[in-house]
């Protein structure tokens, strides 16, 4: 999806697009509401978004906004719309496996297919970047998130003890292959240090 373009999501009328700097206040507020003690800081969110631009960009961040909020202004610009969800993906240089960094939808926007639309979009981005697979972590107790991932073809490949800290909980590790079996990739271990906490989901 080219920067600035929008994809309207049926039947909700919500719109999926690339995250922009102007979204960060709303995303940070939603992040704090959904993740509490494990929420990414506004500074980290800014750094993550900066890593989607320029030479060496290795991430993609998207938002879903409410298409029903407000009307287009007389000058042709869009009126502000509420952010209903957001998600991020690390692809590196495309030679290894991608990592789903975060995916979240506001509580009022659950069960509308928005998380599925964001996930499908990022899977397509990983495939387009040449990645061999998409990896993710999910809280062991988050049955809704795991059901979503399983429905899109992910499989359980492991467990990370006490991966989450607020509250302490194991993570299940899941993987979706994007290439033929037997294709060798560098794997998610190549992800640079400092990318920030990963495996956050609220769907």
Secondary structure as UniProt FT lines:
FT   TURN            3..4
FT   STRAND          6..9
FT   TURN            10..13
FT   STRAND          14..18
FT   HELIX           21..23
FT   HELIX           24..35
FT   HELIX           36..38
FT   HELIX           42..50
FT   TURN            51..52
FT   TURN            55..56
FT   STRAND          59..65
FT   TURN            67..68
FT   TURN            74..75
FT   STRAND          83..90
FT   TURN            92..93
FT   STRAND          98..105
FT   HELIX           107..109
FT   TURN            110..111
FT   HELIX           114..129
FT   STRAND          133..139
FT   TURN            140..141
FT   HELIX           143..151
FT   TURN            152..153
FT   STRAND          155..165
FT   TURN            166..167
FT   STRAND          168..177
FT   TURN            181..182
FT   HELIX           188..190
FT   TURN            193..194
FT   STRAND          200..202
//
